Amino acid sequence: MRGYKRLAGRQLSVVSGGSPVTLASVNINIKRKVGDKLIRNKIICGDSIDVLRSMPDKSIDLVVTSPPYFNARDYSLWPTFAEYMADMQAVFEGVYRTLKNHRYVVVNVGDVISKGTVEPKWAKRKYALGAHFTVMLEEIGFTFVDDYIWDKGEPQSKRHLGNPPYPFYQYPVNCYEHIIVFVKHELDKTKIPCPVCNEIITQSNSQTTAGVQSWECKNPDCPQKSASGRGKRFSARSVMMDEYKRPENEISEEFIAKWRRDIVRINPVKKINSKGENVLGHTAPFPEDIPEMAIRYFSGVGDVVLDPFVGSGTTAIVAAKNDRDYIGIDISEEYCELARKRVEDVVNKDKGEHKHHIKTAK
């Protein structure tokens, strides 16, 4: 996950290795389309808001990301929480536009204890980011589906130690994060052909789910009828789901069992070695388990997975491992290079199995 803060005149200021970077020094060189196809398998260095604007409408099959947590790292500093949420909303409005209809966005976000960068700088408080992101995504137009709780196990924090054993001094240690799942259901009443007879002799059949138009086939020659003589009932969503019922998209029983409950124990990524060195090059990577669940549950082989805060490239790596294409965006050139290197290492490890080509945007 990566962060940035916006200043007047749409100038960017980010922290990368301790040095501020302005928008003028970030070169976004991407094309909107090649023919009618989205350019795939690339890590793009730039502001997510601007990069998303350059992408075609309804071109992405799945979005998986872990946004920067408000003022929790040196690279994710905003003057106020309101400005932070305004930037997050701008990013996810772009996500909504570029996401195909009836497709999913999966967001890993945790509550944080932090403070603003304006006075009084010492005034810390806890921010329920999971709740704020849920409200924000609903307001944009997404529909809430689920909230998995990532149980991180025994935390390293000592926040609960050293306080006097009296009322008002006791606080729990944060040992979980949210994995919130949303879907885009944008009502579309354009008639679609019956999946059985392929004829557009259909009648509106209300909405099976809010934003999902249902149809009934009225073709008298259609071979599929119910016991009462009703025609085939279907929707764009049900047709899409049927198309994914292929052997290459089958999910193992073991994997489904792992995610059966909405509280899932996953150990955090170990990034610090015995010498105190960060071996991953990123201060807040998320485990591969999270994008793997999202990618297997809400996409199929050959789909395009987008991460607008790609950081060290975990989402792109997992997409490549599962034969999906990826697009990763990050504002830090340092992290973009790290992500490219990590993805390339994975792809090159088994070229016969993963036929991906790394394309860079510098």
C-alpha positions as CSV (number, residue, x, y, z in Angstrom):
1,M,0.0,0.0,0.0
2,R,1.2,3.5,-0.8
3,G,0.0,7.0,0.1
4,Y,0.2,10.6,-1.1
5,K,-1.2,13.9,-0.1
6,R,-2.8,16.4,-2.4
7,L,-2.0,20.2,-2.2
8,A,-3.5,23.2,-3.9
9,G,-3.6,23.2,-7.7
10,R,-3.6,19.4,-7.8
11,Q,0.1,19.2,-7.0
12,L,1.3,16.0,-5.4
13,S,3.6,15.7,-2.6
14,V,4.8,12.2,-1.7
15,V,7.6,10.9,0.5
16,S,9.9,8.4,-1.2
17,G,13.0,7.6,0.7
18,G,12.6,10.7,2.7
19,S,12.5,13.1,-0.3
20,P,9.4,14.9,-1.5
21,V,8.4,14.3,-5.1
22,T,6.1,16.6,-7.1
23,L,3.6,15.6,-9.8
24,A,5.9,17.2,-12.4
25,S,8.6,14.6,-11.7
26,V,6.2,11.7,-12.1
27,N,6.0,10.7,-15.7
28,I,2.7,8.9,-16.6
29,N,3.1,7.5,-20.1
30,I,0.2,5.2,-20.8
31,K,-2.2,4.8,-23.7
32,R,-6.0,4.6,-23.1
33,K,-6.4,1.7,-25.5
34,V,-4.6,-0.5,-28.0
35,G,-7.4,-1.2,-30.5
36,D,-10.3,-2.1,-28.3
37,K,-8.2,-3.8,-25.7
38,L,-6.8,-2.5,-22.3
39,I,-3.1,-2.7,-22.0
40,R,-2.4,-5.5,-19.5
41,N,0.4,-6.7,-17.2
42,K,2.1,-3.5,-16.3
43,I,3.1,-1.6,-13.2
44,I,2.3,2.1,-13.7
45,C,4.1,4.8,-11.8
46,G,1.7,7.7,-11.1
47,D,-1.1,9.2,-9.1
48,S,-3.9,6.6,-9.1
49,I,-6.6,9.3,-9.7
50,D,-4.9,10.5,-12.9
51,V,-4.0,7.0,-14.1
52,L,-7.6,5.7,-13.6
53,R,-8.9,8.7,-15.6
54,S,-6.8,7.4,-18.6
55,M,-8.4,4.0,-18.5
56,P,-11.5,2.9,-20.4
57,D,-14.9,2.6,-18.8
58,K,-15.9,-0.9,-17.6
59,S,-12.5,-2.5,-18.5
60,I,-11.5,-4.1,-15.2
61,D,-12.7,-7.5,-14.0
62,L,-11.7,-7.2,-10.3
63,V,-10.1,-4.7,-8.0
64,V,-8.0,-5.8,-5.0
65,T,-6.1,-3.4,-2.9
66,S,-4.9,-2.2,0.5
67,P,-5.0,1.6,0.7
68,P,-2.5,3.6,2.7
69,Y,-3.7,3.9,6.3
70,F,-4.2,7.5,7.4
71,N,-0.9,8.9,8.8
72,A,0.3,5.5,9.9
73,R,3.5,5.7,7.8
74,D,5.9,8.4,6.7
75,Y,4.7,7.9,3.1
76,S,1.0,8.3,3.9
77,L,0.7,11.7,5.5
78,W,-2.3,14.0,5.1
79,P,-3.0,17.3,7.0
80,T,-6.5,16.1,8.1
81,F,-8.6,13.0,8.0
82,A,-11.2,14.8,5.8
83,E,-8.5,15.3,3.1
84,Y,-7.4,11.7,3.4
85,M,-11.0,10.5,2.8
86,A,-11.5,12.9,0.0
87,D,-8.5,11.4,-1.8
88,M,-9.7,7.9,-1.1
89,Q,-13.1,8.8,-2.5
90,A,-11.6,10.2,-5.7
91,V,-9.6,7.0,-6.2
92,F,-12.5,4.7,-5.7
93,E,-14.8,6.8,-7.9
94,G,-12.3,6.0,-10.6
95,V,-12.4,2.4,-9.6
96,Y,-16.2,2.3,-9.9
97,R,-16.1,3.8,-13.4
98,T,-13.4,1.4,-14.7
99,L,-14.9,-1.7,-13.1
100,K,-17.2,-3.9,-15.2
101,N,-20.8,-4.2,-14.1
102,H,-21.6,-6.9,-11.6
103,R,-17.9,-7.2,-10.6
104,Y,-16.2,-6.9,-7.3
105,V,-13.8,-4.8,-5.3
106,V,-12.0,-6.2,-2.3
107,V,-10.3,-3.8,0.2
108,N,-8.0,-4.7,3.0
109,V,-8.1,-1.9,5.6
110,G,-7.4,-1.7,9.3
111,D,-8.3,0.8,12.0
112,V,-5.4,3.0,13.1
113,I,-4.3,5.2,15.9
114,S,-2.8,8.3,14.4
115,K,-2.9,12.1,14.3
116,G,-3.1,14.9,11.7
117,T,-0.1,16.8,10.5
118,V,-1.6,20.2,11.5
119,E,-1.8,21.6,15.0
120,P,-2.2,20.2,17.6
121,K,0.2,17.6,16.3
122,W,0.2,15.6,19.6
123,A,-3.6,14.9,19.5
124,K,-3.8,11.2,18.6
125,R,-7.1,9.3,18.2
126,K,-8.3,6.1,16.8
127,Y,-9.9,6.1,13.3
128,A,-12.3,3.3,12.4
129,L,-11.2,3.1,8.8
130,G,-13.2,0.0,8.1
131,A,-16.4,1.9,8.9
132,H,-15.4,5.0,7.0
133,F,-14.5,3.0,3.9
134,T,-17.8,1.0,4.1
135,V,-19.8,4.2,4.1
136,M,-17.7,5.8,1.4
137,L,-18.0,2.9,-1.0
138,E,-21.8,2.7,-0.5
139,E,-22.1,6.4,-1.2
140,I,-20.1,5.9,-4.5
141,G,-22.6,3.3,-5.6
142,F,-21.1,-0.1,-4.6
143,T,-23.2,-2.6,-2.7
144,F,-21.8,-4.2,0.5
145,V,-21.3,-7.9,0.3
146,D,-19.2,-9.1,3.2
147,D,-16.6,-8.2,5.8
148,Y,-14.0,-10.8,6.6
149,I,-12.0,-10.2,9.7
150,W,-8.3,-10.9,9.3
151,D,-7.2,-12.3,12.6
152,K,-3.4,-11.5,12.7
153,G,-2.8,-13.6,15.8
154,E,-0.8,-12.4,18.8
155,P,0.3,-8.8,18.2
156,Q,3.7,-7.4,18.9
157,S,2.2,-4.1,20.2
158,K,2.7,-3.4,23.9
159,R,-0.1,-0.8,24.0
160,H,-1.9,-2.7,26.8
161,L,1.1,-2.9,29.1
162,G,2.3,-0.3,31.6
163,N,-1.1,1.3,32.3
164,P,-2.3,1.7,35.9
165,P,-4.8,-1.1,36.8
166,Y,-7.7,1.3,37.1
167,P,-10.8,2.3,35.1
168,F,-10.4,4.4,32.0
169,Y,-6.7,3.3,31.5
170,Q,-7.4,0.0,29.7
171,Y,-7.3,-0.5,26.0
172,P,-7.3,-3.7,23.8
173,V,-4.5,-4.4,21.4
174,N,-5.5,-4.2,17.8
175,C,-5.0,-7.7,16.3
176,Y,-7.3,-7.7,13.3
177,E,-8.0,-5.9,10.0
178,H,-11.0,-5.8,7.7
179,I,-11.3,-7.4,4.3
180,I,-14.4,-5.7,2.9
181,V,-16.1,-7.0,-0.2
182,F,-18.3,-4.8,-2.4
183,V,-19.9,-5.4,-5.8
184,K,-20.9,-3.0,-8.6
185,H,-24.6,-3.5,-9.6
186,E,-25.5,-0.7,-12.0
187,L,-29.0,-1.2,-13.3
188,D,-29.0,-1.8,-17.1
189,K,-32.3,-2.5,-18.8
190,T,-30.7,-3.2,-22.2
191,K,-32.2,-6.5,-23.5
192,I,-29.8,-9.4,-23.8
193,P,-30.4,-12.7,-25.7
194,C,-31.6,-15.8,-23.9
195,P,-28.6,-18.0,-23.0
196,V,-30.5,-21.1,-24.3
197,C,-31.9,-20.1,-27.7
198,N,-29.9,-16.9,-28.2
199,E,-33.0,-15.0,-29.2
200,I,-33.9,-11.5,-27.9
201,I,-37.5,-12.3,-27.5
202,T,-37.6,-11.4,-23.8
203,Q,-39.7,-9.7,-21.2
204,S,-38.6,-7.8,-18.2
205,N,-38.8,-9.9,-15.0
206,S,-38.1,-7.3,-12.3
207,Q,-34.8,-7.3,-10.4
208,T,-33.6,-10.4,-8.6
209,T,-31.1,-8.2,-6.7
210,A,-31.1,-4.4,-6.5
211,G,-29.3,-3.3,-9.7
212,V,-29.6,-6.6,-11.4
213,Q,-32.2,-6.7,-14.2
214,S,-33.9,-10.1,-14.7
215,W,-35.4,-11.3,-18.0
216,E,-37.7,-14.1,-19.1
217,C,-37.4,-15.7,-22.5
218,K,-40.7,-15.5,-24.5
219,N,-39.5,-17.4,-27.5
220,P,-42.1,-20.2,-28.1
221,D,-39.5,-22.3,-29.8
222,C,-37.0,-22.1,-26.9
223,P,-36.3,-25.7,-25.7
224,Q,-36.1,-24.8,-22.0
225,K,-39.3,-24.2,-20.1
226,S,-40.3,-24.6,-16.5
227,A,-42.9,-27.2,-15.3
228,S,-45.5,-24.4,-15.4
229,G,-44.5,-23.4,-19.0
230,R,-42.5,-20.3,-18.0
231,G,-39.6,-19.4,-20.2
232,K,-35.9,-19.4,-19.1
233,R,-35.3,-16.6,-16.5
234,F,-31.8,-15.0,-16.5
235,S,-29.9,-11.8,-16.0
236,A,-26.6,-10.4,-17.3
237,R,-25.1,-11.4,-13.9
238,S,-26.3,-15.0,-14.1
239,V,-25.1,-15.4,-17.7
240,M,-21.7,-14.0,-16.6
241,M,-21.5,-16.5,-13.7
242,D,-22.3,-19.4,-15.9
243,E,-19.5,-18.5,-18.2
244,Y,-17.0,-19.0,-15.3
245,K,-18.1,-22.6,-14.7
246,R,-15.0,-24.0,-16.4
247,P,-12.5,-26.5,-15.0
248,E,-9.7,-23.9,-14.9
249,N,-11.8,-21.7,-12.5
250,E,-12.7,-24.5,-10.1
251,I,-11.9,-23.7,-6.5
252,S,-10.6,-26.6,-4.3
253,E,-12.6,-27.7,-1.3
254,E,-9.6,-27.1,0.9
255,F,-9.4,-23.5,-0.2
256,I,-13.1,-22.9,0.3
257,A,-12.9,-24.5,3.8
258,K,-10.1,-22.0,4.7
259,W,-12.4,-19.1,4.0
260,R,-15.7,-20.7,5.2
261,R,-15.9,-18.4,8.3
262,D,-15.7,-14.6,8.1
263,I,-12.9,-14.6,10.8
264,V,-9.8,-16.0,9.2
265,R,-6.4,-16.5,10.9
266,I,-3.5,-15.3,8.7
267,N,-0.1,-14.6,10.0
268,P,1.3,-11.2,9.0
269,V,4.1,-11.0,6.5
270,K,7.5,-11.2,8.2
271,K,9.5,-8.4,6.7
272,I,12.2,-7.9,9.3
273,N,15.1,-10.4,9.5
274,S,17.2,-11.3,12.6
275,K,19.5,-8.4,11.8
276,G,16.6,-5.9,11.9
277,E,16.7,-5.4,8.1
278,N,13.6,-5.1,5.9
279,V,14.0,-7.9,3.5
280,L,10.9,-7.0,1.4
281,G,11.7,-3.3,0.9
282,H,8.2,-2.2,2.0
283,T,7.0,-1.3,5.5
284,A,3.4,-2.6,5.2
285,P,3.0,-5.5,2.7
286,F,-0.1,-7.6,3.0
287,P,0.0,-11.4,2.9
288,E,-0.7,-13.2,-0.4
289,D,-3.6,-15.0,1.2
290,I,-5.8,-11.9,0.9
291,P,-5.5,-11.2,-2.8
292,E,-5.5,-15.0,-3.5
293,M,-9.0,-15.3,-1.9
294,A,-10.3,-12.3,-3.8
295,I,-8.8,-13.5,-7.1
296,R,-10.0,-17.0,-6.9
297,Y,-13.5,-16.1,-5.6
298,F,-14.3,-13.1,-7.8
299,S,-12.4,-13.6,-11.1
300,G,-11.5,-16.2,-13.7
301,V,-8.4,-17.2,-15.7
302,G,-7.5,-14.4,-18.1
303,D,-9.3,-11.7,-16.3
304,V,-7.7,-8.3,-15.5
305,V,-7.0,-7.6,-11.8
306,L,-6.3,-4.0,-10.8
307,D,-4.6,-2.7,-7.7
308,P,-4.5,1.1,-7.5
309,F,-2.1,1.0,-4.5
310,V,0.1,-1.8,-5.6
311,G,3.0,-1.1,-3.3
312,S,5.5,-4.0,-3.5
313,G,3.4,-5.8,-6.0
314,T,1.7,-8.6,-4.0
315,T,-1.6,-8.4,-5.9
316,A,0.1,-8.5,-9.2
317,I,2.2,-11.4,-8.1
318,V,-0.8,-13.4,-7.0
319,A,-2.7,-12.5,-10.2
320,A,0.2,-13.9,-12.3
321,K,0.4,-17.1,-10.2
322,N,-3.3,-17.7,-10.8
323,D,-3.1,-17.0,-14.6
324,R,-4.8,-13.6,-14.4
325,D,-3.6,-10.4,-16.0
326,Y,-2.8,-7.4,-13.7
327,I,-2.5,-3.7,-13.7
328,G,-0.7,-2.1,-10.7
329,I,-0.5,1.6,-9.9
330,D,1.7,3.3,-7.4
331,I,3.0,6.8,-7.0
332,S,6.5,5.8,-5.7
333,E,9.0,5.0,-8.4
334,E,11.0,3.0,-5.8
335,Y,8.0,0.8,-5.0
336,C,7.1,0.5,-8.7
337,E,10.6,-0.8,-9.5
338,L,10.3,-3.2,-6.5
339,A,7.0,-4.5,-7.8
340,R,8.3,-5.0,-11.3
341,K,11.2,-6.9,-10.0
342,R,9.2,-9.1,-7.8
343,V,6.6,-9.9,-10.5
344,E,9.3,-10.6,-13.0
345,D,11.0,-13.0,-10.7
346,V,7.8,-14.9,-10.2
347,V,7.0,-15.0,-13.9
348,N,10.5,-16.0,-14.9
349,K,10.5,-18.8,-12.3
350,D,8.1,-20.8,-14.4
351,K,7.8,-19.4,-17.9
352,G,6.2,-22.5,-19.3
353,E,3.3,-22.0,-16.9
354,H,3.0,-18.2,-16.8
355,K,3.1,-16.5,-20.2
356,H,3.1,-12.9,-19.0
357,H,5.2,-10.1,-20.4
358,I,6.3,-7.3,-18.1
359,K,5.6,-3.9,-19.5
360,T,6.9,-0.9,-17.7
361,A,5.6,2.7,-17.7
362,K,8.4,5.1,-16.9
